[in-house]
Amino acid sequence: MIHFRRDKLRFILAVAFFIISMSLVLRLLGNPELQPGDIMERSMGGEHSLKLKPDPHNDGPSAVKCGLATPCPENDFAFKIASGAANVVGPQICFDGKIIIDKQASKNHPGITIVVIEEATGELIKSGSYNMWNGNVKELIKFVNSIDNGSFVLMASFDDPATKLNEEARQIIADLGSVYISNVKFRDNWVFVGGKKTIVKASFEQHLKNERANNKYETWPEIIEMEGCIPRPD
């Protein structure tokens, strides 16, 4: 009787393991790009809690971090940013060989995505996505004001970065080093790298206006891609 119960228990455990395994296989088949270690958790808006994806360009002896056209000097941080494409493909941000924001991830919010990096180590501090079409600009203002001194700040637009932007929000972004933020309008594309009281003065920015005559995607301009190198502080 005892052996019979043990055999029955083993059978039940085996069936349970089979069901769990098949569930995972079906999930991966439903999204071939999704891997168990790549799952990213995001809130419906605001600050993210996420797991970084490895940079596919960051492998092998001749690897170039973030897939830059020209590798950075050995001690520099490499970055690459892409704005969103229309209202379909989200922005992507890679820093020092880690994809922090993935354009293929779900729940990309129209507006501005922000990544905060510690200057001394190059490690991710936090990130957030703020809806500037029909969201609350106060959430973006609160996030930016909470950034600690000694932080690099990377931003990228998606769909519409400007409708809810007010003068206060534009000013605090300008204080991080942005020159173009005062001119960013409805459905413009914009990417920016700056810093909050950093030792190294990082300043990179591109802005592309929404102009129907020149747009690639009807009422949206084409994607902006920007890459570069930031020296590590001494």
N, C-alpha and C positions, 0 to 999 in steps of 0.2 A: 504493500500500500504506500509506504514512504517513497519507494523508487518510482511508483506511478505518479505521485504528486510532483516529485522533482522533474520527471520527464515532461509533465504537463506545464510546469513553470518555465522550463527551458523553451518549450514550444511557443508559449505566450510571449516571452521576451524576444525570441527570434522574429516572430511576426511583427511585433512592435518596432524592432530595429529596421525591418524591411520596409515598413510603412513610412517611417521617418526618412530613410534613405531615398525612397522613391519620391517623397515630397520635395526633398532638396533638389534632386535631379530634374524634376519637372519645373521647378522654379527657375533653375539655371537655364534650361532649354527655352523657357518663355522669354528670357532676356540673356542672349549669349554673351553680352559684355559684362554681366554681373557676376562677380565672384564673392564667396562668403566673406573674404577679408576686405572687400571694397564697399561694403554697405555703409552708406552715409546717412546719418540721422540729422534732419533739419526741422526746425520749428516752422509753423505756417507763416511766420514773418519775424523779422528782428534777428537777434543774435543766434548764431549757429552753435550746435555741439556736433562736431564731426570727426571722422577718422580719415587721415590723409591717405591718398592713393600714391603708390610709387610712380615716379616719372619713367615712362617706357624708354626715354632717351638716356636714362642715367645708368645704363648697364654696359659692362665691357670696358676694356682698357682705353678705347678711344671715345668713350662716351662724352657727350656735351650736355651739361645740365640744362634741363628745360628745353632742349632741342634748339638752342640758339644757333644762328647761322655762323657765328664766330665765337669760339669759347672765351670765357672770361679769364682774366689772370687768376692764378692759382688761389689767391687769398680773397678774391672778390665773391660777393653773392651774385648769382645769376637769377634773373627774373624774366618772365614772359607773360604778357596779359593780352587777352582778346576780349573785345566787347561782344555783346550779344548780336545775333542776326535776326532782324525783324522782331517778331514776337514768338519765334519758334525755337531757336537755339540760344541757350544761355551763355553768359560770359565764362571765361576760363582764366584762372590765375595759377601760375606755377612759380614757386620761389625756392631757390637753392636745391633743385632736384626733387621737389615735392609738389604734386598737384593738389592745391588747397581747395580750389573751386573747380569743379568739373562741369563742362558745358553740357554733358549728356545726363547729368543728374536731374532727377525730377524736382518739381517745386521751385524752379527758378522764378523769382519774383520780379515783375516789372519795376524798374527803378535803378537803384545803385547798390552794388555789392562791395563790401569793404573788408579788407584783410589787414590785421595789425600784427607786425613782426617785431620781436625784440632786437634792437640794434646790436647789442653785444654778442648775441649767440646765433641770431638768424632763426630762432624758433618761433613758431606760431603762438601768439598770445590769445587771439580770438578773432572771430569773423562775424559778419552780419549781412543781411539782405533787407533792403528797405524799399517798400512800394511807394514810388513817387507819382503813380497815376491816381490812385484813390486811397492811399494809405495815410498814415499820420506822420508828418515831418518831425514832430516832437521826439519820436522814437529815434530817428536818425541823429538829431541834435544831441540827445542824451548819450547815445553811443559814442559819438565823436568827442564830446566833452569828457567822457570817462577814459579816454586813451591816455596812458601814462607817458610822461616825458621819456625820451630815449627810445621811441618806437618809430619804425618805418610804417607808412600807411599806403596801401594799394587799393585803388578803386576802379570799378568798371561798370559801364552802363548796360542796360538791357531794356529793350522796348521803349519805354519813356522815362528818362531820368529827371525830368524838370517840372512837371505840372505842379507838384506840391512843394517844390523848393521855394523857400522864402528867403528874405535877405539875411536873416540870422544864420540859416543853414549854409548859404553861399559864403558868408563871411568866415565861419569857422573852418570851412574847407579851404578858403583862400589863405587862412592863417597857417595851414599845413604846407603851403607852397604853391597852390594851384593858381595859375594865371587865367585860365579859360573858364573857370566855373561861373563867373558872372555872365558869360555869354552862352552857356548851355541852355538850349531851348527844347521845346516839345519834340520828342523822338530823335533828337541828335544822338550821335554816338560819341563817347568820351571815355578815355582811360587816363589814369593818373597815378604817379608814384611820388610821394613826398614824405615828410617826417614831422614829428612833434619834438622840438628841441633836441634834435639828434646831433651828435658830434660830426658825423658825415652829412653834408648837405645834399641829400638826394632830391633831384628835381627832374622828372620825366613826365611828359604830358602830350596827348594828341586829342584833337577835337574835329569832328566831321559833321557839318550841318545837314539837317533834313531839308533838302531842296528837291522837289519833285522832278525837275528837269535833269538832275544829276544823280538821283537815287538809283541804287541797284535793285532794291526790293520795293517798288511802288512808293509807298509813303514812309519808307525807312532807308537810310543810307547803308552802304556796305559795311562789313565788319572792319574794325580797326584792330590791328595787331601791333604790339609794341614790345620790344625786348631790350635788355641792357644789363649792365654790371654795376654793382654798388660796392665800393671798397669797404672792407671791414675796418672798424675803428682800431686805432693803435692801442 
